[in-house]
Amino acid sequence: MKCPRCGTEIKDDSLYCEKCGKEIQIVPEFEPEIENSMRDTLSGVGDEVDRTVGLEDSAEESAIDPFESVPSSESAVSEKREDKENVALQKKASGKKKSIIVLFTAVFLICLLLGIKFARERMPSFQVQKGTAALEQGDYETAVSYLLKALELQPDNINTLDRLAQCYYALGKKQETKELCEQMLMLDKENRNAYYRLIAIYEEEEQYQELNRLLLSCPVAEIQNQYSGYMAKAPQFSVKEGVYHEKITVKLIANTAGTIYYTLDGTRPNEYSDVYTSPLEIENGSVEIKAIFVNSYGIESGEASAAYMIDAVVPEMPEITPASGSYTRPQMISLGEIPENYLVFYTTDGSDPSSSSLQYTEPIPMPVGNSHFRFCCISDAGIRSEIEVRDYTLNLHAALSMDGAQNKLLIDLMEAGIINSMDGTLADRSGRNIYSYRYPLTLEEEDFYLFREYYEDETGLSSSTGNSYLVNINTGDCYKAVEEAGKIVARQDITAP
């Protein structure tokens, strides 16, 4: 209701305008059908009264008959007049009694009708019916007035709350809508209308923290899945915490797009902690992983943690020779005996070795120049040893460089008729041979460069021919290498069969 003087909205239970002080006259609302019934009743009462009065007048007129003969004596006339007056008085009294009865009946009927109207207005269903009708017609203000009366009579009716929230949302009253929806969820924690309306408001207001809170508390899986992008659930661990006797790989799982931050020392992670990009390998000892998730809207989840203990035998790294240092002659890097059910892996790029790194199977030729090797031994249970590091510098005292040795080899191969040109072209087929430097080695107390022979077809696809060649680093003499079980064991002339 609004003040008729200043137009200010007035609370339902207020008798004065809080702004201008004007007294508010409460005029009860009447239903058309009740007003018509009251009008018909009063009209009938009026007709009854008119009919009664007409009967009285007729009775009085009939008390004196103008054609009746005049009595002969005065006493007789007097008695006759008295009798007629008594009759008239009696009829008049009877008419008044009937009028009173009719009037009383009319008053009774009016009171009954007013009572019925009042009783109807005190029924929540009547107010909801009126409010719903106004809501369907788009008259939200009128609908609100009826629905508020219905809530006064029945405060926890969830259907009434839902209709009222619909009106407030249509009127742009978001705070009132949110309060009603929260009240609905207190009465029915799975009420979908309340969730969808709150989600719509929080989306419009970009209140992502509130959206996250609401969705995390929502027991309806369908709604959570539909709006999972707004949620920031704590990360999950792919492996249950506990004690293990072999290496384990733990994956951190988020519910939607975003970033997982984690620590391994038991401290709480934050945006400056390590970012999870790949599974974590737990190999030995005790580790406590703590993780949080931040979704694409910047909402941070709660913390998740899991403690693991790896109780397993840690392998020992076999002896590696030669030791780190500088060398002037070719060297082979070798490992001592590797225990059964153990494998050794190594890297040369500075990264820590793992089961996906290069596997050591035989001595490794030391590269010319500077090199950095990292070795580790891994058991069949996935437990890794401590990492062993070797740094080498190989400076050969050679008369020929690798490029010079390669040119000398091509010339000797042309003279032997194996290739037609320095480009490696062949006489008997298209394509060409390519000679790739592999490593230096010592054979029969002499030092050589080793080259592998590959055939490259017209499409550029290359494959090994199985042939290897040796070039003496000091004299330039070229030989064909003799291999047994993948190892160079001797040399022979290039032209030898």
QUIJOMO-V893782 format. One record per backbone hydrogen bond with DSSP energy under -0.5 kcal/mol. CO is the residue of the C=O (numbers start at 1). NH is the residue of the N-H. E is the energy in kcal/mol with one decimal. If there is no record, write none. Layout:
co->CO nh->NH e->E
co->CO nh->NH e->E
This chain:
co->1 nh->10 e->-3.6
co->3 nh->7 e->-1.8
co->8 nh->3 e->-2.4
co->11 nh->14 e->-1.4
co->15 nh->24 e->-2.9
co->17 nh->21 e->-1.6
co->22 nh->17 e->-1.9
co->23 nh->25 e->-0.5
co->24 nh->26 e->-0.6
co->25 nh->27 e->-0.8
co->26 nh->28 e->-0.6
co->31 nh->35 e->-2.6
co->32 nh->36 e->-2.6
co->33 nh->37 e->-1.9
co->34 nh->38 e->-2.6
co->35 nh->39 e->-2.5
co->36 nh->40 e->-2.4
co->37 nh->41 e->-2.2
co->38 nh->42 e->-2.5
co->39 nh->43 e->-2.2
co->40 nh->44 e->-2.2
co->41 nh->45 e->-2.2
co->42 nh->46 e->-2.4
co->43 nh->47 e->-2.2
co->44 nh->48 e->-2.1
co->45 nh->49 e->-2.4
co->46 nh->50 e->-2.7
co->47 nh->51 e->-2.3
co->48 nh->52 e->-2.1
co->49 nh->53 e->-2.7
co->50 nh->54 e->-2.0
co->51 nh->55 e->-1.6
co->52 nh->56 e->-1.9
co->53 nh->57 e->-2.2
co->54 nh->58 e->-1.9
co->55 nh->59 e->-2.0
co->56 nh->60 e->-2.2
co->57 nh->61 e->-2.2
co->58 nh->62 e->-1.9
co->59 nh->63 e->-0.6
co->60 nh->63 e->-0.8
co->61 nh->64 e->-1.0
co->64 nh->66 e->-0.7
co->65 nh->68 e->-1.5
co->73 nh->77 e->-1.7
co->74 nh->78 e->-2.7
co->75 nh->79 e->-2.8
co->76 nh->80 e->-2.3
co->77 nh->81 e->-2.3
co->78 nh->82 e->-2.4
co->79 nh->83 e->-2.4
co->80 nh->84 e->-2.0
co->81 nh->85 e->-2.5
co->82 nh->86 e->-2.5
co->83 nh->87 e->-2.2
co->84 nh->88 e->-2.4
co->85 nh->89 e->-2.6
co->86 nh->90 e->-2.5
co->87 nh->91 e->-2.4
co->88 nh->92 e->-2.5
co->89 nh->93 e->-2.6
co->90 nh->94 e->-2.4
co->91 nh->95 e->-2.4
co->92 nh->96 e->-2.2
co->93 nh->97 e->-2.1
co->94 nh->98 e->-2.0
co->95 nh->99 e->-2.2
co->96 nh->100 e->-2.4
co->97 nh->101 e->-2.2
co->98 nh->102 e->-2.6
co->99 nh->103 e->-2.8
co->100 nh->104 e->-2.8
co->101 nh->105 e->-2.4
co->102 nh->106 e->-2.4
co->103 nh->107 e->-2.5
co->104 nh->108 e->-2.7
co->105 nh->109 e->-2.6
co->106 nh->110 e->-2.5
co->107 nh->111 e->-2.7
co->108 nh->112 e->-2.5
co->109 nh->113 e->-2.7
co->110 nh->114 e->-2.7
co->111 nh->115 e->-2.6
co->112 nh->116 e->-2.4
co->113 nh->117 e->-2.4
co->114 nh->118 e->-2.8
co->115 nh->119 e->-2.8
co->116 nh->120 e->-2.6
co->117 nh->121 e->-2.4
co->118 nh->122 e->-1.2
co->120 nh->123 e->-1.6
co->122 nh->124 e->-0.5
co->123 nh->126 e->-0.7
co->123 nh->127 e->-1.4
co->124 nh->128 e->-2.8
co->125 nh->129 e->-2.3
co->126 nh->130 e->-2.2
co->127 nh->131 e->-2.8
co->128 nh->132 e->-3.0
co->129 nh->133 e->-2.0
co->130 nh->134 e->-2.1
co->131 nh->135 e->-2.3
co->132 nh->136 e->-2.5
co->133 nh->137 e->-1.2
co->134 nh->139 e->-2.5
co->135 nh->138 e->-1.4
co->138 nh->140 e->-1.5
co->139 nh->143 e->-2.2
co->140 nh->144 e->-2.6
co->141 nh->145 e->-1.8
co->142 nh->146 e->-1.9
co->143 nh->147 e->-2.7
co->144 nh->148 e->-2.5
co->145 nh->149 e->-1.4
co->146 nh->150 e->-2.2
co->147 nh->151 e->-2.1
co->148 nh->152 e->-1.8
co->149 nh->153 e->-1.5
co->150 nh->154 e->-2.0
co->154 nh->157 e->-1.4
co->156 nh->158 e->-0.8
co->157 nh->161 e->-2.1
co->158 nh->162 e->-2.1
co->159 nh->163 e->-2.2
co->160 nh->164 e->-2.4
co->161 nh->165 e->-2.5
co->162 nh->166 e->-1.9
co->163 nh->167 e->-1.9
co->164 nh->168 e->-2.6
co->165 nh->169 e->-2.5
co->166 nh->170 e->-2.0
co->167 nh->171 e->-1.8
co->168 nh->173 e->-2.7
co->169 nh->172 e->-1.2
co->172 nh->174 e->-1.4
co->173 nh->177 e->-1.8
co->174 nh->178 e->-2.9
co->175 nh->179 e->-2.3
co->176 nh->180 e->-2.1
co->177 nh->181 e->-2.5
co->178 nh->182 e->-2.5
co->179 nh->183 e->-1.9
co->180 nh->184 e->-2.3
co->181 nh->185 e->-2.2
co->182 nh->186 e->-1.5
co->183 nh->187 e->-1.3
co->184 nh->188 e->-2.7
co->188 nh->191 e->-1.9
co->189 nh->219 e->-0.5
co->190 nh->192 e->-0.6
co->191 nh->195 e->-1.7
co->192 nh->196 e->-3.0
co->193 nh->197 e->-2.2
co->194 nh->198 e->-2.3
co->195 nh->199 e->-2.9
co->196 nh->200 e->-2.1
co->197 nh->201 e->-1.9
co->198 nh->202 e->-2.8
co->199 nh->203 e->-2.4
co->200 nh->204 e->-2.1
co->201 nh->205 e->-2.3
co->202 nh->206 e->-0.6
co->202 nh->207 e->-2.3
co->203 nh->206 e->-0.7
co->206 nh->208 e->-1.4
co->207 nh->211 e->-2.0
co->208 nh->212 e->-2.5
co->209 nh->213 e->-2.2
co->210 nh->214 e->-2.8
co->211 nh->215 e->-2.7
co->212 nh->216 e->-2.3
co->213 nh->217 e->-1.4
co->215 nh->218 e->-0.8
co->219 nh->221 e->-0.9
co->220 nh->224 e->-1.9
co->221 nh->225 e->-2.8
co->222 nh->226 e->-2.0
co->223 nh->227 e->-1.8
co->225 nh->228 e->-1.0
co->227 nh->230 e->-1.7
co->228 nh->231 e->-1.4
co->236 nh->253 e->-2.9
co->242 nh->309 e->-2.2
co->244 nh->311 e->-3.5
co->248 nh->250 e->-0.5
co->248 nh->282 e->-3.1
co->250 nh->280 e->-3.0
co->251 nh->238 e->-2.2
co->251 nh->253 e->-0.5
co->253 nh->236 e->-2.5
co->257 nh->296 e->-1.0
co->259 nh->261 e->-0.5
co->259 nh->294 e->-2.6
co->260 nh->276 e->-2.9
co->261 nh->292 e->-2.2
co->262 nh->274 e->-1.0
co->263 nh->290 e->-2.0
co->264 nh->288 e->-0.9
co->270 nh->273 e->-2.0
co->274 nh->262 e->-2.3
co->280 nh->250 e->-3.2
co->280 nh->282 e->-0.6
co->281 nh->283 e->-0.6
co->282 nh->248 e->-2.4
co->285 nh->310 e->-3.0
co->287 nh->289 e->-0.6
co->287 nh->308 e->-3.3
co->288 nh->266 e->-1.0
co->288 nh->290 e->-0.5
co->289 nh->306 e->-2.1
co->290 nh->263 e->-2.1
co->291 nh->304 e->-2.7
co->292 nh->261 e->-2.0
co->293 nh->301 e->-3.0
co->294 nh->259 e->-2.5
co->295 nh->298 e->-2.0
co->299 nh->295 e->-2.2
co->304 nh->291 e->-2.8
co->306 nh->289 e->-2.9
co->307 nh->242 e->-1.3
co->308 nh->287 e->-2.8
co->309 nh->244 e->-3.2
co->309 nh->311 e->-0.7
co->310 nh->285 e->-1.4
co->310 nh->312 e->-0.9
co->313 nh->315 e->-0.5
co->319 nh->336 e->-2.4
co->321 nh->334 e->-3.3
co->325 nh->393 e->-2.0
co->327 nh->395 e->-3.1
co->328 nh->397 e->-1.1
co->331 nh->366 e->-3.2
co->332 nh->334 e->-0.6
co->333 nh->364 e->-2.6
co->334 nh->321 e->-2.9
co->337 nh->339 e->-0.6
co->339 nh->342 e->-1.4
co->341 nh->380 e->-1.2
co->343 nh->378 e->-3.2
co->344 nh->360 e->-2.7
co->345 nh->376 e->-1.9
co->346 nh->358 e->-1.1
co->347 nh->374 e->-1.9
co->354 nh->357 e->-2.0
co->358 nh->346 e->-2.6
co->359 nh->361 e->-0.6
co->364 nh->333 e->-3.8
co->369 nh->394 e->-2.5
co->371 nh->392 e->-2.4
co->373 nh->390 e->-2.6
co->374 nh->347 e->-1.6
co->375 nh->388 e->-2.7
co->376 nh->345 e->-2.4
co->377 nh->385 e->-2.7
co->378 nh->343 e->-2.2
co->379 nh->382 e->-2.0
co->381 nh->247 e->-2.0
co->383 nh->379 e->-2.7
co->388 nh->375 e->-3.4
co->390 nh->373 e->-3.4
co->391 nh->325 e->-1.8
co->392 nh->371 e->-2.5
co->393 nh->327 e->-3.6
co->393 nh->395 e->-0.6
co->394 nh->369 e->-2.9
co->394 nh->396 e->-0.6
co->396 nh->398 e->-1.4
co->401 nh->405 e->-2.4
co->402 nh->406 e->-2.0
co->403 nh->407 e->-2.2
co->404 nh->408 e->-2.1
co->405 nh->409 e->-1.9
co->406 nh->410 e->-2.1
co->407 nh->411 e->-2.0
co->408 nh->412 e->-2.0
co->409 nh->413 e->-2.2
co->410 nh->414 e->-2.0
co->411 nh->415 e->-2.2
co->412 nh->416 e->-1.6
co->413 nh->418 e->-2.3
co->413 nh->419 e->-0.9
co->414 nh->417 e->-1.4
co->421 nh->424 e->-1.8
co->424 nh->433 e->-2.6
co->425 nh->420 e->-3.7
co->425 nh->421 e->-0.6
co->431 nh->426 e->-0.8
co->432 nh->456 e->-3.1
co->434 nh->436 e->-0.6
co->434 nh->454 e->-2.8
co->436 nh->452 e->-2.9
co->439 nh->450 e->-2.0
co->441 nh->448 e->-2.9
co->443 nh->446 e->-1.5
co->446 nh->443 e->-3.2
co->447 nh->473 e->-1.7
co->448 nh->441 e->-2.1
co->449 nh->471 e->-1.9
co->450 nh->438 e->-3.0
co->450 nh->439 e->-0.6
co->451 nh->469 e->-2.7
co->452 nh->436 e->-2.5
co->453 nh->465 e->-2.1
co->453 nh->466 e->-0.6
co->454 nh->434 e->-3.2
co->455 nh->457 e->-0.5
co->455 nh->463 e->-1.9
co->456 nh->432 e->-2.1
co->457 nh->460 e->-1.7
co->461 nh->457 e->-2.6
co->463 nh->455 e->-3.1
co->467 nh->453 e->-2.4
co->468 nh->481 e->-2.6
co->469 nh->451 e->-2.8
co->470 nh->479 e->-2.6
co->471 nh->449 e->-2.6
co->472 nh->476 e->-1.6
co->473 nh->399 e->-1.2
co->473 nh->400 e->-2.6
co->477 nh->472 e->-2.5
co->479 nh->470 e->-2.7
co->480 nh->492 e->-1.9
co->481 nh->483 e->-0.6
co->482 nh->489 e->-2.9
co->482 nh->490 e->-1.3
co->484 nh->487 e->-1.5
co->487 nh->484 e->-2.7
co->487 nh->489 e->-0.6
co->490 nh->482 e->-2.7
co->492 nh->480 e->-3.1
co->493 nh->496 e->-1.0
